[in-house]
Amino acid sequence: VEERAKDGRGGPRLQKKPTFKRGRSDDDVSTRRRMLLERILAYSSLGRKQGRQGADAIRKGRKVFTISDKANRRTTKYTWWPAEKASKLLPAKSETASMLDDKWLHTVTLMMQQNGVDPTGISKGTLKDLASQVSRGAARLMFDATEYQRLVRVVTVVEVCIKASATEDGVLCDPLVLVELPSAPQSASTFSTEGNLPVAVREPHEQIKETAVRLLRDQLGLPDGAVHIGADSPAYTEEEVTSAIEVLPSIQCKYTVDCEVATRDTKVLRKIGFPGGRPWSCKGKRLAWVDALLLDGAMGPTVSADGVISRLVPAPFGPTLSELKKFMQRKGVDISPATHKSLEDLFAETRKGDASLVLDPKGDITHVIDIVLLQVVDPKTNMVLIETERTVAGGGQEKAIRLPSSKRRPDENHFFTVWRLLGEQLTLDSDMVAVDATDIRFFEEEKDSAQFPGLKTVYRTRLMKASLQDSARKTEAATEAKTANRAKTDVPPGDLERAPRKSTFARSGTAGLK
């Protein structure tokens, strides 16, 4: 408007030039919206063309590579260092970190209260069990973005779809699929009318296929190599399931891994019902083989995990801005933007989960920041991945030599922080690395905050380790060649004979296959 007035084009002149200051009180909302938008763009044609920068660089064997983060307007350079040189970046003293924390019950209860879920209607035993699940990483509390501020309990499971080719009177028949039958006994004259694919809850440190391997070994009693796990990305679904806590809905994130019987050992084949494709049992589980075509029709179309946009985002945590202001004033802490960061900045940190405020035994406020350092090692070369340079918005460069790191949310198990770091910052595929669940070191440092003078800050750091898998550097062409070669050496269809039978299956909600 001012420019039009200066050029003589008329129009009202502004008496005072307006100034706009972007508040940070809604940073957590912006973060969730950005996450959903990034997921949509990642699965668009543009996103697929760009690919995953870190994964592509490692497959090509690059010793130095750069990852661009357009959302945060920064570029980070990573370099592989010899392990001896990288060891100098590690803190000198540490102690073994515990996976459990005695404050998890308070964290879960507070998170429910702040997001519209009344915990008073839940028994103490159930609430403690939920807190234990969240602390161990067996479950998470998140927002369902399809509804306004809906807090849900999220559990991740992995099911295996084990197929076996078979013949009937020398004629190749439809493949068979293994299902788990209900525990209730069935009539000897009729075949079971319902069942589910074998399933296991994913442990927080496991890759998806690691969970599948554990399921095959521990639940089905199959030796290594008896079943071949497919190289394709697992199918993925998110569905609401019956919740044991009435006021807290549950969503199940389910990965379906395709497998195929590969053993020629007659002892193992007899154990799993061949020849004949007979029902069998293992460790109290009743199992049976069903026609794959009937099963596929009952389940409907499956979608790869790369083709699904998740509706789950982190839930906000921490006090509101007005609550935080009253709290700081009551404790006599001066938060003024004249000399350091404002109260809104502190609120944005706590609301997004980048930091938390706790009271020590004396009643003083402590600003706590949890950090996870990740030591990614290539076992073949004994090299460690190091962040060597970061370019921020405006072109400024930070020469910070350090291990890749990320801040842990107060409601987040540290293994989830590692997977988030690998996927979002390093842009690696989850099956490229194996996370060490046993070697976790803990460091703690207390000092005055440079950002908030007068506010005591405690930095809690966990050092965790991950190693590249043998397949991480292999190209897609090599993977395809290996898959084709494996197909030639798999069990001939004629080795698995079955008796003719009839069965009908249909999917009904989450009850299983009928």
C-alpha positions as CSV (number, residue, x, y, z in Angstrom):
1,V,0.0,0.0,0.0
2,E,2.9,2.4,0.8
3,E,4.5,1.7,-2.5
4,R,1.3,2.5,-4.4
5,A,1.0,5.8,-2.5
6,K,4.6,6.8,-3.3
7,D,4.1,6.1,-7.0
8,G,1.0,8.3,-7.1
9,R,-1.3,5.4,-7.7
10,G,-3.6,6.4,-4.8
11,G,-4.9,4.2,-2.1
12,P,-4.7,4.6,1.7
13,R,-1.3,5.3,3.3
14,L,-0.3,3.3,6.4
15,Q,0.1,5.6,9.3
16,K,2.5,3.1,11.0
17,K,4.5,0.3,9.5
18,P,3.3,-2.9,11.1
19,T,5.8,-5.3,12.7
20,F,5.2,-9.0,12.9
21,K,6.8,-11.4,15.4
22,R,6.3,-15.1,15.1
23,G,5.5,-16.5,18.5
24,R,6.9,-19.8,19.5
25,S,3.9,-20.9,21.7
26,D,2.6,-23.0,18.8
27,D,5.8,-24.6,17.8
28,D,4.6,-28.1,18.8
29,V,1.6,-27.7,16.5
30,S,3.8,-26.6,13.7
31,T,6.1,-29.5,14.2
32,R,3.2,-32.0,14.0
33,R,1.8,-30.4,10.8
34,R,5.3,-30.3,9.2
35,M,5.7,-34.1,10.0
36,L,2.4,-34.9,8.3
37,L,3.3,-32.7,5.3
38,E,6.8,-34.3,5.0
39,R,5.2,-37.7,4.9
40,I,2.8,-36.7,2.1
41,L,5.7,-35.2,0.1
42,A,7.9,-38.2,0.8
43,Y,5.4,-40.5,-0.9
44,S,4.7,-38.2,-3.8
45,S,6.4,-38.7,-7.2
46,L,8.9,-35.9,-6.2
47,G,9.7,-37.6,-2.9
48,R,10.3,-41.0,-4.5
49,K,12.6,-39.4,-7.1
50,Q,14.7,-37.7,-4.4
51,G,15.2,-41.0,-2.4
52,R,16.9,-41.3,1.0
53,Q,20.2,-39.4,0.8
54,G,22.0,-41.3,3.6
55,A,20.9,-44.7,2.5
56,D,22.0,-44.0,-1.1
57,A,25.4,-42.6,0.0
58,I,26.1,-45.7,2.1
59,R,25.0,-48.1,-0.7
60,K,27.4,-46.3,-3.0
61,G,30.3,-46.6,-0.5
62,R,30.9,-42.8,-0.1
63,K,33.2,-41.8,2.7
64,V,31.8,-38.3,2.8
65,F,28.2,-37.3,2.1
66,T,25.8,-34.5,2.8
67,I,22.1,-34.6,3.9
68,S,19.8,-31.7,3.2
69,D,17.0,-31.0,5.6
70,K,14.7,-28.5,3.9
71,A,12.2,-28.5,6.7
72,N,14.7,-27.1,9.2
73,R,16.7,-25.3,6.5
74,R,20.0,-26.9,7.2
75,T,22.6,-29.1,5.6
76,T,24.8,-31.6,7.5
77,K,28.0,-33.2,6.3
78,Y,29.0,-36.7,7.6
79,T,32.3,-38.4,7.3
80,W,33.5,-41.9,8.2
81,W,36.4,-41.8,10.7
82,P,38.7,-44.5,11.9
83,A,37.4,-45.9,15.2
84,E,40.6,-44.9,17.1
85,K,40.3,-41.3,16.0
86,A,36.5,-41.2,16.7
87,S,37.0,-42.6,20.2
88,K,38.5,-39.2,21.2
89,L,35.1,-37.7,20.9
90,L,33.6,-39.9,23.6
91,P,33.2,-38.6,27.2
92,A,35.8,-40.0,29.6
93,K,33.5,-41.3,32.4
94,S,30.2,-43.1,32.2
95,E,28.0,-45.6,33.9
96,T,25.6,-48.2,32.7
97,A,22.2,-46.7,31.9
98,S,19.0,-48.4,33.1
99,M,16.1,-48.7,30.7
100,L,13.6,-48.0,33.5
101,D,12.9,-44.7,35.2
102,D,11.0,-44.3,38.5
103,K,9.3,-41.2,37.1
104,W,7.5,-42.9,34.2
105,L,4.3,-43.3,36.2
106,H,4.2,-39.5,36.8
107,T,5.1,-38.8,33.2
108,V,2.3,-41.0,31.8
109,T,-0.3,-39.7,34.2
110,L,0.6,-36.1,33.5
111,M,0.6,-36.6,29.8
112,M,-2.9,-38.1,29.9
113,Q,-4.2,-35.2,32.1
114,Q,-2.8,-32.6,29.7
115,N,-4.4,-34.2,26.7
116,G,-7.9,-34.7,27.9
117,V,-7.8,-38.3,29.3
118,D,-8.9,-38.7,32.9
119,P,-6.5,-41.1,34.6
120,T,-8.7,-41.3,37.8
121,G,-11.0,-43.8,36.0
122,I,-8.1,-46.2,35.6
123,S,-7.0,-48.6,38.3
124,K,-3.6,-48.1,39.9
125,G,-2.4,-51.5,38.6
126,T,-3.5,-50.8,35.1
127,L,-1.9,-47.4,35.2
128,K,1.4,-48.8,36.5
129,D,1.3,-51.5,33.8
130,L,0.8,-48.8,31.1
131,A,3.7,-46.8,32.5
132,S,5.9,-49.9,32.4
133,Q,4.9,-50.5,28.8
134,V,5.8,-47.0,27.8
135,S,9.1,-47.1,29.7
136,R,10.2,-50.4,28.1
137,G,9.1,-49.2,24.6
138,A,6.3,-51.9,24.4
139,A,3.8,-49.1,23.8
140,R,3.7,-45.3,23.1
141,L,1.3,-42.5,23.7
142,M,0.7,-40.5,20.6
143,F,-1.8,-38.2,18.8
144,D,-4.1,-39.7,16.1
145,A,-4.1,-36.9,13.5
146,T,-7.4,-38.0,12.0
147,E,-9.2,-36.6,15.0
148,Y,-8.7,-33.4,17.0
149,Q,-6.3,-33.9,20.0
150,R,-7.0,-37.6,20.3
151,L,-4.5,-39.4,22.6
152,V,-4.0,-43.1,21.8
153,R,-1.9,-46.0,22.9
154,V,0.2,-47.3,20.1
155,V,1.6,-50.9,19.9
156,T,3.7,-52.2,17.0
157,V,3.5,-55.8,16.0
158,V,5.0,-58.0,13.3
159,E,3.1,-60.9,11.7
160,V,4.6,-63.5,9.3
161,C,2.9,-64.7,6.2
162,I,4.6,-68.1,5.6
163,K,3.9,-69.7,2.3
164,A,4.6,-73.2,1.1
165,S,4.2,-74.4,-2.5
166,A,2.5,-77.8,-2.8
167,T,1.3,-80.4,-5.3
168,E,-1.8,-82.6,-5.4
169,D,-1.6,-85.8,-7.4
170,G,1.4,-84.4,-9.2
171,V,-0.3,-81.2,-10.2
172,L,0.9,-77.8,-8.9
173,C,-1.7,-76.3,-6.6
174,D,-2.2,-72.9,-5.0
175,P,0.4,-72.1,-2.3
176,L,-0.5,-72.8,1.4
177,V,-0.2,-70.2,4.2
178,L,0.3,-70.9,7.8
179,V,-2.3,-69.6,10.3
180,E,-2.6,-69.8,14.1
181,L,-5.9,-71.4,15.2
182,P,-7.9,-70.4,18.3
183,S,-7.0,-72.3,21.5
184,A,-10.6,-73.8,21.7
185,P,-10.7,-77.4,20.5
186,Q,-12.3,-78.1,17.2
187,S,-14.5,-81.0,16.1
188,A,-12.5,-83.8,14.6
189,S,-14.8,-84.0,11.6
190,T,-14.5,-80.3,10.6
191,F,-11.6,-78.1,9.7
192,S,-11.1,-74.8,11.7
193,T,-13.2,-71.9,10.5
194,E,-11.0,-69.1,11.8
195,G,-7.4,-68.2,12.4
196,N,-4.7,-65.4,12.3
197,L,-1.2,-65.1,10.9
198,P,1.4,-65.7,13.6
199,V,2.2,-62.4,15.3
200,A,4.6,-61.0,17.9
201,V,5.1,-57.6,19.5
202,R,8.1,-55.7,18.2
203,E,10.8,-55.0,20.8
204,P,11.9,-51.3,20.6
205,H,15.5,-52.2,19.7
206,E,14.6,-54.7,16.9
207,Q,14.4,-54.3,13.2
208,I,11.2,-55.5,11.7
209,K,12.8,-58.6,10.3
210,E,14.6,-59.3,13.6
211,T,11.2,-59.5,15.2
212,A,10.1,-61.9,12.4
213,V,13.2,-64.1,13.1
214,R,12.5,-64.2,16.8
215,L,8.8,-65.2,16.1
216,L,9.9,-68.0,13.8
217,R,12.4,-69.3,16.4
218,D,10.7,-68.8,19.7
219,Q,7.0,-69.2,18.9
220,L,7.1,-71.6,16.0
221,G,10.2,-73.6,16.9
222,L,11.7,-73.4,13.4
223,P,15.5,-73.6,13.1
224,D,17.5,-71.0,11.3
225,G,17.3,-71.3,7.5
226,A,14.0,-73.3,7.6
227,V,12.1,-70.3,6.3
228,H,13.4,-67.7,3.9
229,I,12.4,-64.1,4.7
230,G,11.5,-62.1,1.6
231,A,13.6,-59.1,0.6
232,D,10.6,-56.9,-0.2
233,S,9.4,-54.1,2.2
234,P,6.9,-55.5,4.7
235,A,3.2,-54.5,4.2
236,Y,2.0,-52.0,6.8
237,T,-1.4,-51.2,8.3
238,E,-2.7,-49.0,11.1
239,E,-5.9,-50.2,12.7
240,E,-7.8,-49.5,15.9
241,V,-8.1,-52.5,18.1
242,T,-10.0,-53.3,21.3
243,S,-8.4,-51.4,24.2
244,A,-8.0,-52.7,27.7
245,I,-8.3,-49.1,28.9
246,E,-11.7,-47.8,28.1
247,V,-10.7,-44.1,28.2
248,L,-7.6,-44.6,26.1
249,P,-8.1,-46.0,22.5
250,S,-5.4,-48.4,21.1
251,I,-4.0,-48.4,17.6
252,Q,-2.0,-51.3,16.3
253,C,0.8,-50.6,13.8
254,K,1.2,-53.9,12.0
255,Y,4.0,-55.0,9.6
256,T,3.4,-58.2,7.6
257,V,6.6,-60.0,6.5
258,D,6.4,-62.4,3.6
259,C,8.2,-65.7,4.2
260,E,8.5,-69.0,2.3
261,V,9.4,-72.5,3.5
262,A,12.9,-73.2,2.3
263,T,14.1,-76.3,4.2
264,R,14.6,-79.8,2.7
265,D,15.1,-81.4,6.0
266,T,12.4,-84.2,6.2
267,K,12.4,-84.0,10.0
268,V,11.5,-80.3,9.9
269,L,8.9,-80.8,7.1
270,R,7.2,-83.6,9.1
271,K,7.1,-81.3,12.2
272,I,5.3,-78.6,10.2
273,G,2.7,-80.9,8.6
274,F,4.3,-82.1,5.3
275,P,3.7,-84.1,3.3
276,G,-0.1,-83.5,3.4
277,G,-0.2,-79.9,4.8
278,R,-1.6,-81.2,8.1
279,P,-2.5,-79.1,11.1
280,W,0.3,-79.1,13.8
281,S,1.1,-77.5,17.1
282,C,4.1,-75.9,18.8
283,K,4.4,-74.5,22.4
284,G,0.7,-74.5,23.0
285,K,-0.1,-72.9,19.6
286,R,-2.5,-74.7,17.2
287,L,-1.4,-74.1,13.6
288,A,-2.8,-75.1,10.2
289,W,-2.1,-74.6,6.4
290,V,-4.8,-72.8,4.4
291,D,-5.2,-71.9,0.7
292,A,-3.2,-68.7,-0.1
293,L,-5.7,-67.4,-2.6
294,L,-8.6,-67.7,-0.1
295,L,-6.4,-65.9,2.5
296,D,-5.4,-63.1,0.2
297,G,-9.0,-62.5,-0.8
298,A,-10.0,-62.3,2.9
299,M,-7.2,-59.9,3.8
300,G,-7.8,-57.6,0.9
301,P,-5.0,-55.6,-0.8
302,T,-1.8,-55.1,1.1
303,V,0.3,-51.9,0.9
304,S,4.1,-51.6,1.4
305,A,5.3,-49.6,4.4
306,D,6.8,-47.2,1.8
307,G,3.3,-46.5,0.5
308,V,1.5,-45.6,3.7
309,I,1.2,-42.2,5.3
310,S,1.1,-42.7,9.0
311,R,-1.5,-40.7,10.9
312,L,0.4,-40.9,14.2
313,V,2.4,-37.9,15.6
314,P,4.0,-37.0,18.9
315,A,1.6,-35.7,21.5
316,P,2.3,-32.4,23.3
317,F,3.8,-32.6,26.7
318,G,4.4,-30.1,29.5
319,P,2.5,-27.2,31.1
320,T,0.7,-24.5,29.1
321,L,2.3,-21.1,28.7
322,S,0.2,-19.5,31.5
323,E,0.9,-22.4,33.8
324,L,4.6,-22.1,33.1
325,K,4.7,-18.4,33.8
326,K,2.9,-18.8,37.1
327,F,5.2,-21.6,38.0
328,M,8.4,-19.7,37.3
329,Q,7.1,-16.6,39.1
330,R,6.2,-18.7,42.2
331,K,9.8,-20.1,42.2
332,G,11.4,-16.7,41.8
333,V,13.0,-17.4,38.4
334,D,13.3,-14.3,36.2
335,I,12.6,-15.1,32.6
336,S,13.1,-11.9,30.6
337,P,13.8,-11.7,26.9
338,A,16.0,-8.6,27.4
339,T,19.1,-10.6,28.3
340,H,18.4,-14.2,27.1
341,K,15.7,-16.4,25.6
342,S,12.1,-15.6,26.5
343,L,9.5,-17.6,28.4
344,E,8.0,-18.6,25.1
345,D,11.2,-20.2,24.0
346,L,11.3,-22.2,27.2
347,F,7.7,-23.2,26.8
348,A,8.3,-24.3,23.2
349,E,11.2,-26.5,24.3
350,T,9.2,-28.3,27.0
351,R,6.0,-28.5,24.8
352,K,7.9,-30.2,22.0
353,G,9.6,-32.5,24.4
354,D,13.1,-31.1,23.7
355,A,13.5,-30.4,27.5
356,S,11.6,-30.8,30.7
357,L,11.4,-29.0,34.0
358,V,11.6,-31.0,37.3
359,L,11.7,-30.2,40.9
360,D,14.7,-31.4,42.9
361,P,14.3,-32.6,46.6
362,K,15.0,-29.0,47.7
363,G,12.1,-27.7,45.6
364,D,14.4,-25.9,43.1
365,I,13.6,-26.0,39.4
366,T,16.0,-28.0,37.2
367,H,16.0,-27.7,33.4
368,V,16.7,-31.2,32.1
369,I,17.8,-32.0,28.5
370,D,18.1,-35.7,27.5
371,I,20.4,-36.4,24.6
372,V,21.1,-39.6,22.7
373,L,24.5,-40.0,21.0
374,L,24.7,-42.7,18.4
375,Q,27.9,-44.4,17.4
376,V,27.3,-46.0,14.0
377,V,30.1,-48.5,13.2
378,D,30.9,-50.2,9.9
379,P,32.2,-53.6,11.2
380,K,34.0,-54.4,7.9
381,T,36.1,-51.2,7.8
382,N,36.1,-50.4,11.6
383,M,35.0,-46.8,10.7
384,V,32.6,-44.6,12.7
385,L,30.2,-42.1,11.3
386,I,30.9,-38.5,12.4
387,E,29.0,-35.2,11.9
388,T,31.7,-32.8,10.7
389,E,29.9,-29.7,9.5
390,R,26.5,-28.1,9.5
391,T,25.2,-25.3,7.4
392,V,22.2,-23.4,8.8
393,A,19.7,-21.0,7.3
394,G,21.4,-17.9,5.9
395,G,24.5,-19.8,4.9
396,G,26.3,-19.8,8.3
397,Q,28.5,-22.8,9.0
398,E,29.1,-24.7,12.2
399,K,32.3,-26.7,12.4
400,A,31.1,-29.0,15.1
401,I,32.8,-32.4,15.2
402,R,30.6,-34.8,17.0
403,L,28.6,-38.1,16.9
404,P,25.1,-37.9,15.4
405,S,22.7,-37.0,18.2
406,S,19.1,-36.2,18.9
407,K,17.1,-35.0,22.0
408,R,15.0,-37.6,23.7
409,R,11.4,-36.7,24.7
410,P,10.4,-37.3,28.3
411,D,7.7,-39.8,27.2
412,E,10.0,-41.6,24.7
413,N,12.0,-44.8,25.2
414,H,15.6,-44.1,24.1
415,F,15.4,-46.8,21.4
416,F,12.6,-44.8,19.7
417,T,15.0,-41.8,19.8
418,V,17.6,-43.9,18.0
419,W,15.2,-45.1,15.2
420,R,14.0,-41.5,14.8
421,L,17.6,-40.3,14.5
422,L,18.4,-43.0,11.9
423,G,15.3,-42.3,9.8
424,E,14.9,-38.5,10.0
425,Q,18.4,-37.2,10.4
426,L,20.6,-39.8,8.8
427,T,17.8,-40.9,6.3
428,L,18.8,-44.6,6.6
429,D,16.5,-47.5,6.0
430,S,15.7,-49.4,9.2
431,D,17.0,-52.7,7.9
432,M,20.5,-51.2,7.2
433,V,21.6,-51.1,10.8
434,A,21.3,-53.2,13.9
435,V,21.0,-51.4,17.2
436,D,22.9,-52.8,20.2
437,A,20.4,-53.3,23.1
438,T,23.1,-54.2,25.7
439,D,25.9,-51.6,25.5
440,I,24.4,-48.3,26.6
441,R,26.5,-45.8,28.5
442,F,25.1,-42.9,30.6
443,F,26.7,-39.5,31.3
444,E,25.3,-36.6,33.4
445,E,26.5,-33.0,33.6
446,E,25.1,-30.1,35.6
447,K,25.8,-26.5,34.8
448,D,24.1,-23.1,34.5
449,S,22.2,-22.7,31.2
450,A,23.7,-20.3,28.7
451,Q,20.3,-19.8,27.2
452,F,18.4,-19.3,30.5
453,P,20.9,-17.8,33.0
454,G,20.0,-18.6,36.6
455,L,18.2,-21.8,35.6
456,K,20.1,-24.9,36.6
457,T,20.4,-27.3,33.7
458,V,21.2,-31.0,33.8
459,Y,22.4,-32.7,30.6
460,R,21.7,-36.4,30.6
461,T,23.4,-38.2,27.7
462,R,23.1,-41.8,26.6
463,L,25.7,-43.2,24.3
464,M,24.3,-46.0,22.2
465,K,25.7,-48.1,19.4
466,A,24.5,-49.4,16.0
467,S,26.3,-51.3,13.3
468,L,25.8,-51.5,9.6
469,Q,24.4,-54.7,8.3
470,D,26.2,-56.8,5.6
471,S,23.5,-55.8,3.1
472,A,23.8,-52.1,3.8
473,R,26.3,-51.4,1.0
474,K,24.8,-53.7,-1.6
475,T,23.2,-52.1,-4.6
476,E,19.6,-52.8,-5.6
477,A,20.9,-54.7,-8.6
478,A,22.9,-57.1,-6.4
479,T,19.9,-57.6,-4.2
480,E,17.7,-58.5,-7.2
481,A,20.3,-60.9,-8.5
482,K,20.6,-62.6,-5.1
483,T,16.8,-62.9,-4.9
484,A,16.6,-64.4,-8.4
485,N,19.4,-66.9,-7.5
486,R,17.7,-67.9,-4.3
487,A,14.4,-68.6,-6.2
488,K,16.2,-71.1,-8.3
489,T,17.5,-73.0,-5.2
490,D,14.3,-73.0,-3.1
491,V,12.4,-76.1,-2.3
492,P,10.8,-77.7,-5.5
493,P,7.0,-77.4,-5.3
494,G,6.7,-81.2,-5.6
495,D,8.5,-81.7,-2.3
496,L,5.5,-80.5,-0.3
497,E,2.5,-82.7,-1.1
498,R,-0.9,-82.1,0.5
499,A,-4.2,-83.8,0.8
500,P,-7.2,-82.2,-0.9
501,R,-9.5,-80.2,1.5
502,K,-12.0,-77.4,1.5
503,S,-12.0,-74.4,3.7
504,T,-13.4,-70.9,3.7
505,F,-11.9,-67.8,5.3
506,A,-13.0,-64.2,5.6
507,R,-11.6,-61.2,7.5
508,S,-14.0,-59.7,10.0
509,G,-12.6,-56.6,11.7
510,T,-9.8,-57.4,14.0
511,A,-11.2,-60.8,15.0
512,G,-9.1,-62.6,12.5
513,L,-9.6,-64.9,9.5
514,K,-12.9,-66.7,9.3
